[in-house]
């Protein structure tokens, strides 16, 4: 369990927030489940520990707010653009028995051989997938097999096999991967077409030669 200590009563504003960070704390707000938003400060060390798990930003975090405990997830996190220090966190209260929507990493697996053979490339246009799941069913990541992908075709969210207890949120027809045509692909397709036309020409010539031979045999007979 990721337990993060939090305290209410923090001052609002830029200067108080800076002073708070210098003491090793992070300003935050807790909201959701019909309750009023509560401004809190959380222990920076506890927060770093919670974020270091394989679940990342989707880690389930139990906030110890002035002695009371609330299950939550991080809904938004702001970092310093250079130092990458956490500047502010939005926590969403969640019910362990109700579904919550989160974005999970989308990982492509398999080899798109038809794309590779055509010197094309697989373009992943979606790197995170919004899903609905109960807190205990939230996956660390979702995988999608691209083995059947072809040049000029695409794969949609409906093509993804999701774990039990997990459903896709958002547009089910959204594209997450495309088999792109490159210059090498076009050359490959031109060459393939030329070879097919040459083979077809040979067949036609062979059939014509066969007809001539048959006609000659008829004349001799």
KALIN-V246620 format. One record per backbone hydrogen bond with DSSP energy under -1.0 kcal/mol. CO is the residue of the C=O (numbers start at 1). NH is the residue of the N-H. If there is no record, write none. Layout:
co=CO nh=NH
co=CO nh=NH
//
This chain:
co=2 nh=62
co=4 nh=64
co=5 nh=43
co=6 nh=66
co=7 nh=41
co=13 nh=17
co=14 nh=18
co=15 nh=19
co=16 nh=20
co=17 nh=21
co=18 nh=22
co=20 nh=25
co=21 nh=24
co=24 nh=44
co=26 nh=42
co=27 nh=89
co=28 nh=40
co=29 nh=91
co=30 nh=38
co=31 nh=93
co=32 nh=35
co=38 nh=30
co=40 nh=28
co=41 nh=7
co=42 nh=26
co=43 nh=47
co=44 nh=48
co=45 nh=49
co=46 nh=50
co=47 nh=51
co=53 nh=56
co=55 nh=58
co=56 nh=59
co=61 nh=72
co=62 nh=4
co=63 nh=65
co=63 nh=70
co=64 nh=6
co=65 nh=68
co=68 nh=65
co=70 nh=63
co=71 nh=94
co=72 nh=61
co=73 nh=92
co=76 nh=90
co=78 nh=87
co=78 nh=88
co=80 nh=84
co=85 nh=80
co=88 nh=78
co=89 nh=29
co=90 nh=75
co=90 nh=76
co=91 nh=31
co=92 nh=73
co=95 nh=98
co=100 nh=133
co=102 nh=131
co=104 nh=129
co=105 nh=142
co=107 nh=144
co=109 nh=146
co=111 nh=113
co=112 nh=116
co=113 nh=117
co=115 nh=120
co=116 nh=119
co=121 nh=180
co=123 nh=178
co=127 nh=106
co=129 nh=104
co=130 nh=169
co=131 nh=102
co=132 nh=167
co=133 nh=100
co=134 nh=137
co=135 nh=138
co=142 nh=107
co=144 nh=109
co=146 nh=149
co=150 nh=153
co=153 nh=179
co=155 nh=176
co=155 nh=177
co=156 nh=159
co=157 nh=160
co=163 nh=166
co=167 nh=132
co=171 nh=174
co=172 nh=158
co=174 nh=157
co=176 nh=125
co=176 nh=126
co=177 nh=155
co=178 nh=123
co=179 nh=152
co=180 nh=121
co=182 nh=186
co=183 nh=187
co=184 nh=188
co=185 nh=189
co=186 nh=190
co=187 nh=191
co=188 nh=192
co=189 nh=193
co=190 nh=194
co=191 nh=195
co=192 nh=196
co=193 nh=197
co=194 nh=198
co=195 nh=199
co=196 nh=200
co=197 nh=201
co=198 nh=202
co=199 nh=203
co=200 nh=204
co=201 nh=205
co=202 nh=206
co=203 nh=207
co=204 nh=208
co=205 nh=209
co=206 nh=210
co=207 nh=211
co=208 nh=212
co=209 nh=213
co=210 nh=214
co=211 nh=215
co=212 nh=216
co=213 nh=217
co=214 nh=218
co=215 nh=219
co=216 nh=220
co=217 nh=221
//
